[in-house]
């Protein structure tokens, strides 16, 4: 039955504060009753909705990020703009923050949920500095029905949180990539929970 679970396009936003000194990322905890990743600390994000297609961005996406978002090895047709809009919408719904600078989004990593999960996602992880949101690093966020205990987590402290394997892997790669907030030279599509399992290099 697990192989019949549809794979939905999704976007996740990694907001980074103080990338060059004491980097931290915005994370919150999913509820114990959540179907997908209950109790886990995650980045804001979620599935692309039909309404995300056709929403105009105030400014164009970074060219390389847009090109990478266009790649669809699973055959799903989701526009780069819809993926960006989904990340921005989910950020607002889950934290109250408004991402004003779509041009500052950078493609970081892509991961497909393995078989055997109650829900499966083809998730694009997008990277942005805290300055991309309205109010910048001092912007006020709030808990929501989907994410609680929202806070800036220092990268040196993330392993103390209850993390899914894929989130821990993304954070490990992020720690190695910082202080750069640009798209890495090589961007992986991870088809299982660990980067060493099945990886397709998108660029």
KATA-V685767 format. One line per field, one symbol per residue. phi: phi as a letter, one per 20 degrees, with the letter a starting at -180 (. if undefined). psi: psi as a letter, one per 20 degrees, with the letter a starting at -180 (. if undefined). Layout:
phi->???
psi->???
This chain:
phi->.ffeffedfbccdeeddlfecdfbcecbdfffeffdlfmfecefrrffegfffnffefbffgfffffffffcfenfecfgffffffffffgffecnfdeedffefcfdacbdgffnefcccdeeeddbfgffefnmfefedbfcfecclfafdfgfdfffeedfgfffffffffgfefefdefffcdedeebfcfefccdeeb
psi->hhiipqoqpqpppoppqlhiemqqqpqrpqqhjphplqiqprqqraqpqhihpippqhqqqpghggghhhpmhiipopqhhhggggggghgghhiiqoohnhiipppgqpppprqiqhqpqnppoqpqqhiiqpibijqprqqahhprkprppphiihiiroqqghghgghghghhhqjpjrpqhppqopjahqhieoppoh.
